[in-house]
Amino acid sequence: MTKLTDHMFERIRAAKKRLSGQAHVTPVMTSRTLDERVGAAVFLKCENYQRVGAFKFRGAYNAMVQLTDEDRRRGVITHSSGNHAQAIALVGRLLGIPTTIVMPDDAPAIKRAATKAYGAAIVEYDPAETTREEISRNLEQRHGYKLIPPYDHIDIVAGQGTAALELFEKVKSLDMLLVPCGGGGLLSGSAIAARNSVAKCRVIGIEPELADDATRSFQSGRLQTVKNPPTIADGTRTPSLGEQVTFPLVLKYVDDMQTVTEAAIIEAVKFLFYRMKLVVEPSGALGIAALLSGSVRARGRAGVIISGGNIDGATMKMILDS
């Protein structure tokens, strides 16, 4: 544990330098209506305006720009339902690195199309029959690819932590920070940035009730799993936190975990669309869902990471019609 957590904040600051001129410094937005509804001053870090429409570009670029020439030549493989896939594919195009992405056959169409458009080779699979990790490992061994996993990787975590670091540099002080949680890369990176920026800031990870493996892991201190959870928040359908990196970091740096219902997620997406004119995917709206539903009681100055905006038209229509 000590070896893992040593110098993590320095890694985040180094990642910020690497990302300068590559990643967008995304806006921080506020809403008087939201503040009145929850009784606090809320600051939204809008990673839906990041390249590829999600925070994942940060970690992918930070990891891939550090690859050796030999690793770049062999190419990169990863597994993702969408946002990490798009990020790896785009960074591969920017850096001239061949990329292969293992994606479930039920991945959102908009994310699959974007990944293909960035030039990645896509390998589809049926989540009911096998796991993406197994397919990735087999292809990695067969072809000699370099595996860049979606979250259980030090350089991925460091890159994702730059979003929260930018937020703290902008707003200076926060009493709490709400962060969506799938595999824990964004959450652990954000928590490290918070601990080293404003020590009193309380960091809370937010998950769907239907995909509560990280919450159960946090509460029990033992890694829990979930298999293909039927949540609308597709970015949180990860089977578990990362055993080697993100689970230990979450236990060390995160203050609390809370869950939200599917209904609360839908209402959050609608609020952001109608009140703030923001297009946010369900996974990206988890923090707002927690505040609006009362799963987390806001106080003082509250930061929320809006993690992404990649939602297809059919899903948005279903949400807005509900």
C-alpha positions in Angstrom: 0.0 0.0 0.0 2.7 2.5 1.0 4.6 1.9 -2.3 1.3 2.3 -4.3 0.3 5.6 -2.7 3.8 7.2 -2.5 4.0 10.3 -4.8 0.5 9.9 -6.3 -0.2 13.6 -6.1 3.1 14.3 -7.8 2.0 11.9 -10.5 -1.2 13.9 -11.0 0.7 17.2 -11.3 3.1 15.6 -13.8 0.1 14.3 -15.7 -1.4 17.8 -15.8 1.8 19.1 -17.5 1.7 16.3 -20.1 -1.9 17.1 -20.8 -1.3 20.8 -21.3 -2.3 21.7 -24.8 -3.8 18.2 -25.4 -6.8 18.0 -23.0 -9.4 20.7 -22.6 -9.5 22.7 -19.4 -13.2 22.1 -19.0 -15.5 24.7 -17.6 -16.9 25.0 -14.0 -20.6 25.8 -14.1 -23.1 26.9 -11.5 -26.9 27.2 -11.2 -28.9 29.3 -8.8 -31.8 26.9 -9.2 -29.6 24.0 -8.2 -28.1 25.9 -5.2 -31.6 26.7 -4.0 -32.8 23.1 -4.5 -30.0 21.5 -2.4 -29.2 24.3 0.0 -25.5 24.7 -1.0 -23.2 26.4 -3.5 -22.6 23.7 -6.1 -19.8 23.8 -8.7 -20.0 21.4 -11.7 -16.7 20.4 -13.3 -18.1 19.7 -16.8 -16.0 16.9 -18.3 -18.8 16.4 -20.9 -16.9 19.2 -22.7 -13.7 17.2 -22.7 -12.2 15.6 -25.8 -14.2 12.5 -26.7 -17.0 13.9 -24.5 -15.6 12.4 -21.2 -12.8 12.6 -18.6 -11.3 9.4 -20.0 -9.2 11.3 -22.5 -7.0 12.5 -19.6 -6.0 9.1 -18.4 -5.6 7.5 -21.8 -3.3 10.3 -23.0 -1.2 10.3 -19.8 -0.7 6.5 -20.0 -0.1 6.2 -23.8 2.3 9.2 -24.2 4.7 7.4 -21.8 4.8 4.2 -23.7 8.1 3.0 -25.1 8.8 3.0 -28.8 8.5 -0.8 -28.8 5.1 -0.8 -27.1 3.9 1.9 -29.5 4.9 -0.3 -32.4 3.2 -3.4 -31.1 0.0 -1.4 -30.4 -2.4 -1.0 -27.5 -5.4 -3.1 -26.5 -8.1 -2.2 -24.0 -11.7 -3.2 -23.0 -14.4 -0.7 -22.5 -18.1 -0.1 -23.0 -17.4 3.3 -24.6 -15.7 6.3 -23.1 -12.3 4.7 -22.4 -12.6 3.0 -25.8 -13.0 6.4 -27.5 -10.2 7.9 -25.6 -7.7 5.1 -26.4 -8.7 5.2 -30.0 -8.3 9.0 -30.3 -5.0 9.1 -28.5 -3.8 6.2 -30.7 -4.6 8.4 -33.7 -2.9 11.4 -32.2 0.3 9.5 -31.3 0.3 7.1 -34.3 -0.3 4.0 -32.1 -2.5 1.1 -33.5 -5.4 0.4 -31.1 -7.7 -2.6 -30.6 -10.8 -2.3 -28.4 -12.9 -5.1 -26.9 -16.4 -3.8 -26.6 -19.7 -5.5 -25.5 -22.2 -6.0 -28.3 -24.7 -3.9 -26.3 -22.4 -0.9 -26.0 -24.1 2.5 -26.8 -24.2 3.0 -30.6 -22.8 6.5 -30.3 -19.7 5.3 -28.4 -19.1 2.4 -30.7 -19.4 4.6 -33.8 -17.0 7.2 -32.4 -14.4 4.6 -31.4 -14.5 3.2 -35.0 -14.3 6.6 -36.5 -11.1 7.3 -34.5 -9.5 4.4 -36.3 -9.6 1.6 -33.7 -10.2 -2.1 -34.5 -13.2 -3.2 -32.5 -13.7 -6.8 -31.2 -17.3 -7.3 -30.0 -18.4 -9.9 -27.5 -21.5 -11.1 -25.7 -21.3 -10.1 -22.0 -23.6 -13.1 -21.2 -21.0 -15.6 -22.6 -17.6 -14.3 -21.6 -15.8 -11.4 -20.0 -14.0 -8.5 -21.7 -10.9 -9.1 -19.4 -10.6 -12.6 -20.7 -10.8 -11.6 -24.3 -8.3 -8.8 -23.8 -5.8 -11.1 -22.1 -6.0 -13.6 -24.9 -5.4 -11.0 -27.6 -2.6 -9.4 -25.6 -0.8 -12.7 -25.3 -1.5 -13.7 -28.9 -0.4 -10.5 -30.6 1.9 -8.8 -28.1 -0.3 -5.8 -27.6 0.2 -3.4 -24.6 -2.8 -3.5 -22.4 -4.0 -0.1 -21.1 -6.9 -1.0 -18.8 -9.8 1.4 -18.2 -9.0 2.2 -14.5 -6.7 -0.2 -12.7 -3.5 1.5 -13.8 -1.4 4.2 -12.0 -1.0 6.4 -15.0 -4.7 6.2 -15.8 -5.6 7.3 -12.2 -3.1 10.1 -12.3 -4.5 11.4 -15.6 -8.1 11.3 -14.3 -7.1 13.1 -11.1 -6.2 16.2 -13.2 -10.0 17.0 -13.6 -10.4 17.5 -9.8 -7.0 19.3 -9.6 -8.3 21.8 -12.2 -11.5 22.2 -10.2 -9.7 23.0 -7.0 -7.4 25.5 -8.8 -10.5 27.2 -10.1 -12.7 27.4 -7.0 -10.0 27.3 -4.4 -12.0 25.7 -1.6 -14.7 23.0 -1.3 -16.4 21.3 1.7 -17.3 18.2 -0.3 -16.7 16.6 -3.7 -19.1 14.1 -5.4 -17.6 11.8 -8.0 -19.2 9.1 -10.1 -17.7 5.6 -9.6 -17.4 2.8 -12.0 -14.0 1.2 -11.8 -12.7 3.9 -9.5 -10.1 5.6 -11.6 -11.8 9.0 -11.6 -12.8 8.6 -7.9 -9.4 7.6 -6.6 -7.6 10.2 -8.6 -10.1 12.9 -7.6 -9.8 11.9 -3.9 -6.0 12.1 -4.0 -6.2 15.6 -5.6 -8.7 16.7 -3.0 -6.6 15.4 0.0 -3.6 17.4 -1.3 -5.5 20.5 -2.3 -8.1 21.1 0.4 -7.5 18.7 3.3 -10.9 19.3 4.8 -12.8 18.5 1.6 -15.0 15.3 2.1 -14.9 13.1 -1.0 -17.9 10.9 -1.7 -18.2 8.3 -4.5 -21.6 7.8 -6.1 -22.9 4.6 -7.7 -26.2 3.3 -9.0 -28.0 1.1 -6.6 -28.0 -1.6 -9.3 -24.2 -1.4 -9.6 -23.2 -1.0 -6.0 -20.1 -3.2 -5.9 -17.8 -0.3 -4.9 -20.1 0.8 -2.1 -20.2 -2.7 -0.7 -16.4 -3.0 -1.1 -15.9 0.3 0.7 -18.2 -0.7 3.5 -16.8 -4.2 4.0 -13.2 -3.6 3.2 -13.3 -6.6 0.9 -13.5 -6.4 -2.9 -17.0 -7.1 -4.1 -18.2 -7.8 -7.6 -21.3 -7.3 -9.7 -22.0 -9.0 -13.1 -23.4 -7.0 -15.9 -25.7 -4.8 -13.8 -28.9 -3.5 -15.6 -28.4 0.1 -14.8 -29.0 2.9 -17.3 -25.6 4.3 -16.3 -23.6 2.2 -18.7 -20.3 3.7 -17.7 -20.6 2.1 -14.2 -21.3 -1.5 -15.4 -17.7 -2.5 -14.4 -17.6 -5.8 -12.5 -15.6 -4.3 -9.6 -13.0 -1.8 -8.5 -9.5 -2.6 -9.6 -7.9 -5.0 -7.2 -4.3 -3.8 -7.6 -4.7 0.0 -7.8 -8.2 1.6 -7.4 -9.6 -0.5 -4.6 -6.6 0.3 -2.3 -6.7 4.0 -3.2 -10.5 4.3 -2.7 -10.1 2.7 0.8 -7.3 5.1 1.7 -8.5 8.4 0.3 -12.3 8.3 -0.1 -14.5 9.4 2.8 -17.8 7.8 1.9 -19.8 6.0 -0.8 -23.5 6.4 -1.6 -25.9 5.0 -4.1 -28.8 6.4 -6.2 -31.8 4.9 -7.8 -32.4 4.6 -11.5 -35.3 7.2 -11.1 -32.9 9.6 -9.4 -30.4 9.3 -12.3 -33.1 9.9 -14.9 -34.3 13.0 -13.0 -30.7 14.3 -12.8 -30.2 14.0 -16.5 -33.5 15.8 -17.1 -32.6 18.6 -14.7 -29.2 19.2 -16.3 -30.8 19.2 -19.7 -33.7 21.5 -19.0 -32.3 23.8 -16.3 -28.6 24.0 -17.3 -28.8 23.2 -21.0 -26.2 20.4 -20.5 -26.2 17.1 -22.3 -25.0 14.6 -19.7 -25.0 10.8 -19.9 -26.5 8.9 -17.0 -23.1 7.9 -15.5 -22.0 11.6 -15.6 -25.1 12.7 -13.7 -24.6 10.5 -10.6 -23.4 13.3 -8.4 -26.3 15.6 -9.2 -28.7 12.6 -8.7 -27.3 12.2 -5.2 -27.8 15.8 -4.3 -31.3 16.2 -5.8 -32.5 12.9 -4.3 -31.1 13.6 -0.9 -28.8 10.5 -1.0 -26.1 13.1 -0.1 -27.0 16.2 2.0 -25.1 19.1 0.5 -23.4 21.6 2.7 -21.3 24.7 2.2 -19.5 24.5 -1.1 -20.0 21.3 -3.0 -18.1 20.2 -6.1 -19.5 17.7 -8.6 -17.6 16.0 -11.4 -19.8 15.7 -14.4 -17.9 12.8 -16.0 -19.3 12.7 -19.5 -21.9 13.5 -22.1 -21.9 10.6 -24.5 -25.6 9.7 -24.7 -27.3 8.5 -27.8 -30.5 10.1 -29.1 -32.8 7.1 -28.3 -31.7 7.0 -24.6 -32.0 10.8 -24.2 -35.5 10.7 -25.8 -36.5 7.9 -23.4 -35.3 9.9 -20.5 -36.9 13.2 -21.5 -40.2 11.4 -22.3 -40.3 9.7 -18.9 
